């Protein structure tokens, strides 16, 4: 099989794509203790999603196949996906 260097190469990824929910606290809670976080943010991640983003940042053409939850997301979350 010959490789045609004129054809674009596409990286395909299949796997996890998740929304990380991160809460910041001033200290670790003691066992059984509940403390309130002082900041909160959402992040996009997952092994396949992270690899796909990094490959795209390196200049490769990338595609990704992942199952997305049917949980209600707001419009900014959909833009991240």
N, C-alpha and C positions, 0 to 999 in steps of 0.2 A: 504494500500500500504506500503510495506516495503522498507526501504532505505538501499541499499547495500553500506557499508562504503568502500568497495574495489574498487568501480567504481569512476573514476575521475569526479569531478563536474566541469562543464563548465559554465561560466557566459556569457550570450549573451546580447549585447547592440545593439540598433537600434536608429539612430537619427543623429543629426548634427555633421558633421566633416567639419571644415572650416580652411581657411588659413588667419591668422591675418596679416595685413600690418600695421606696426607701424612706425611712423615718430616722431622723437624727436625734440623739439623746445626749445629755451632758455626762452621763455615766452609765455603766452596765447596771441593770437591776439586780437586786439580791434575789435568791431563789424564792419564788412565790410572790414577789413584789411586782406591782404594775406601776410604770412611770409614764408620764406624758412626754411625747417628743416635742422638740422646739422648732423643727423644720421638716418639710416633706417634699419629695420630688418623685417624678416618674422617669424611668429610663427604658430604652429599647435595647433588647439583647437576645441571648440564646446563642448556642455554639455555632449553628449554621448561619444565623443572621450576622453575627460578628465576623465570621470568616468571609461572608459575601461582601460586607461593607469594606473590609480591609483590602480584598482583591480589587474591588472597584476603585478604591483610593489609589491603588498601585497602577491604575490605568486599564485594567482588564474589563471587557464587556461581561457583565454578570447577569444571571437569572436565578431566581429563588422560588422554590415550591415549599410552602408551609401551610399547615392548618391554622386558621385564625379562629379564636373563640367568638361565640355569638353574644358575649357579654356586652352590655351597653357601654359604648365608648363615646367620648365627646369628639368634636371635629378635630381638635389639635392632636388627639391620640391617633386618629385615622391618618392624618398627615404623616406622623412618625412612621406608621406601618408602610 
